[in-house]
Amino acid sequence: MPESRVAPNVAIYHGSVGAFAHIACESAFPDARSIAGDSLLDVVDAVRSGAADVAVLPCENVLAGRVPDIHMLLPEAGLSIVGEIFLPIELHLVAPEGWSLAEIRRVHSHPVALRQVQRFLRSNGLFAVAQSDTATAAALIKQKGDRADAAIASNLAAQTYGLQVLKPNIQDDPFNMTRFYVLAAKPIVPAADRPDVLTCLMFEVRNTPGALFRAVGGFAENGINLTRLESYLVGGQFVATRFLCEFEGHPDGPPVRRALHTLRHFTTSQTIMGVFPMHSAGSRTRADRDLPTNERRSKPGLSRCQP
């Protein structure tokens, strides 16, 4: 398939105005119209039906790990990953004007955001309350009007819903990034000779000893770097047989072809979820994960999702 640019007219995200997915959407696609979806299924249906050209959904955070909702939705969504976005995340404690931290007892936010501020919550004796997204939590606090409640959200969400920032940048680590997938109804595949390409692959291993070890061994033998490997529980059993993996390289490149040939011998199914450019922000973030905190480079800016 010839390479084409990811340049949507309409991009959809899950959540409310001011959510981090909204910020990522507008920053990566400034010329597109950004619209919100009430649920993840609504977001997927909008792309399937053509109401939106792409969806922007969070998949992992450097502090909190994978985002469970998209992790479970991805295999059945029927969409292709066509890009990635990295967004620096600054989390603020927000509440209506005139409230103070001393009054707060409960903090509302998205579960992944709450996992990124565990030290702050513990040190202040605050009870975490999960909401569908950070911006919805901010809107709820404004509507609820209970001085014992506050939200953790972006500065944009605070401005949007008329809240003040009680405590800025309360995330556990200042080097805080969330990665988003850009999903489309059809693949947009980079040229085979393009450098810095990621492939996302779903596979199921055979029920034999050492099958996973042998299945992924072909990547090491061919000098291919695996950047992600996660298991799924399928069929109602506590046995991990399905795996999502990402690796550096194009499926049409000779080393990858050899690795996939080895993979097929030890798996019962393989599905490519997407082949897409690796962005510079993502490259730096992946490299910095291996460094001690005091050796990490300055926080990279958001990289637009354009080949």
N, C-alpha and C positions, 0 to 999 in steps of 0.2 A: 504494500500500500504506500503511495507517495506521502511524503511528509507534508503536513499543513500546520498552520499556526492555531493555537488555542485562542480564539478571539470571539467570545460569545457576545450576542446581543442582550441576552437575559441570563443572569446567574442567580441561582436560588440557594439559600442557606436555611438551616434549621434554627429557629429561635426568634428573638425580637430585635428591634432596632437597638443597637448598642452592644449586642452580643459579640464575642470575639470572632465568631464565624462571619458576622456581618462586616466587621472591620477587615478581616482577611479578604472577603469577597470584593469589597470596594477598593481596597488597596491593590489587589492583584489585577482587577479588571475595572479600571477607572472609567472606561468608555461604555461599560455594560450597565444595564438596569439591574439593580440588586433587589430581589424580592425575598420575603420570608415564608417559610413553610411551618405550619403548626406542629407537624410530626415528621419523623424521619421517613415514614411511608409516604407522606404527602410530598416530600422533597423528591423521593425516587420516582413517584408517579408523574410528577411534573416534568422530569427529564424524559421518562419513557414516552409520554404523550406529546412532547415537543413544546409544551408550555414554557419550558426553560431549556437553554442550550447546555448548561453545565450545572452541577451541584458542587458546593464547597462544604465538605464535612470533615470535622477533626478526626484524626485516627490515632495520634499518640502525642504524649507530652513528656518532656525530658525528666520531669520530677515525678509525675503520677503514672507514667507508663501508658499502656494502650487505653483507648476509649472504648469501653465495652459495647456500647450500642452499635457503633459502626462495625466493630469487630464481628458481631453476630449477624449484622444485616448484609455485609458485603458478599458472602457466598451466594445469596439468593437474590440479590438486587438486579442482576442482569445488566449492569452497567460496566463500562470500561474505565479504568483509571487512565487519565490522559495528562496528568500533571500533579505537582506537589507545591504547596505553599508553606513557608515557615514564617511564623509570626511571633515576635517577641511579646511575652505576656507580662503585664504589670497589673497586679491585683490590688485593689483598694477596698478598705472598709468604708462603706457609704451609708448615709442615713439622712433624714430631713434636717434642714437648717436648725441649729440650736441644740441638737442632741449631743450627748457626750458618751465616750467609751465606758465610763463608770456605770451608765444606765443599761448598757447592752448585756443581754443574757443569751440571746439566740442569734445565730448568723445563718442567713439563707444564701444558697448559691448552687451552681451545678456540682454534682458529686466529684467530678474531676478537679474542678477549681478548689473545692474543699480539701481535697487530698494534697494540694499544693501549699496549704497554709496551716499545716498541722501544728507547727511550733507556736505560731501566734495564737491559735485556738486554745492550746493547752496552757500556755503561760498566762492567758487572761480568763481561764475558766469558762470558755464559751461553748455552747451546745450547737452542733452543726445540724442544719435542716436542709435536705436536698430539694432542689427545684429543677425544672426542665432546662433552664439555661441561666446564665448570669444576669442578662438584661431583664428577663422575666422576674428574677428575684428582686432586682432593683425597683421595678414597677410595683411589685407586691408590697414592698416596704413603704413606698409612698402612699399606696392605697390603704394599707392596714392601719398606719398611724399609731402603732404601739411602740412606746419608747424603749421597750426591752428587745426590740428586733432591729437588726441591721442586715445589710447585704454585702457580699463580696462581688465586685463587678469592675468593669473598665471605667476609665474617666469619661468616655463618651456616654456610657449608660447613665452615669451620675448626672451629666449635663442634660441628657435627654429627658430624664424623669425628675429633674429639679431637686437633686440631692447634693449634699456636701460630702467631701472626702474627709472622714474622721482620721484615718491612718493610711498613708500612701505606701505602696510597694511592700506589702506584708507577705509576699511569697517566701517560701523557705530558702530559696536560693535565687540570687539576682540573675543568674544565668538560666532564665526560664523561657522555653520556647515550646510552642505547640505546632505540630505538623498537621496539615490538612491535605486530604486527597481532593483532586478535581476530577469529577466523574462525568462522563458523557454517554449518550446512548450508543455510540459507535466508537471503535478505536481510532485514535489519531497517532500513528506510529512514526517515530523519527526514522531517518535514514539509517541503514545498517552500519555505515561507516562513521556515524556521529559519535564523538566521545562523550563520556559522562552520561550514560543512559542507564536507567533502572528498569528491571523487569520484575513484575509481581506475579507469582505463580501459586496456584492452589493445587495440592496433590493429596492423594490418599495412599498410604503405604500398605503393602501386603502384610498379612498377619503371620509373620515369620520372625524368628529371633534375628536381631541385628538389621532389620529391613531399613529403618530410618538411617542408621549409620552408613549403610551401603548406598542408600539412595542419594544422600547429600555428599557422599565421598567424592563423586565425580566433579563437584565444584572445586574442592581443594586440589584434586589431581590436575585440574586444568587452570589453576591460578585465578579462580573467580571468587571475589569477595562476597560472602553472604552478609547482608546488612540487617536482615530481619528473619526470624524463624519462630513461629508461634503455632501452638496446637489448638485444636477444636475438639470438643466432646460432641460426638454425633451418634444418632441412633438410640438415644436414651441410655447410653452406657458410659461408665466412668473409665473409658479406654480411649486414649488419644490416637486416632487413626488419620485424621485430616489435618494438614498443615498448610499454613500460609508462609511463603518465603519471598524475600526480595533479594535480588542480587545485582551487582554491577555488571552490565553487559547487555548486548542485543541478542535476541534468539537466533538471528541469522548469522551471527559471528561464529567462526569455526570453533573456538574454545567452548562457547555456550552450547553449540550443537552437540559437541561430544559429551558435555556434562548432562544434557537432557537425554541423550541416548542411554547413559548409565542410569539416570533416574527412572526411565520407563521400565527397566528390568525389575525394579523393586517396588513399583507402585501399580495401583489398579486404575487410577485416573489422574490426569494432569490437565489443568485449565489455566491458560494465561489470562490474568485479570487486567493486565495493562503493561504497555511498554512506553516509557515517557522520559523526558529529559530530567536529569538531576540538576537542581539549581545550585547556584554558588552558595547561597545561605545554607542550604542543606548539606553541601559538601563540608563547609566549615564547621557546622554543628556536629556532624558525625565525627569529624576529626577531633573536635574539642571534647567529646565525651570521654576520650581515652586519657585526657590530661587532668592533673589535679586542679582543683578550683582556682588556686592562685596562679596557675600557668595558663588559664584559658584566655583566649583573645577577647577583644572588646566585642560586645553584643552585635551580631550582624543585623542589618536591616532586612525588611521583608523583600523577598525576591518575587517579581512579577512572574506570572505563569505564562511565559512566552518562550518558545524554543529559540 
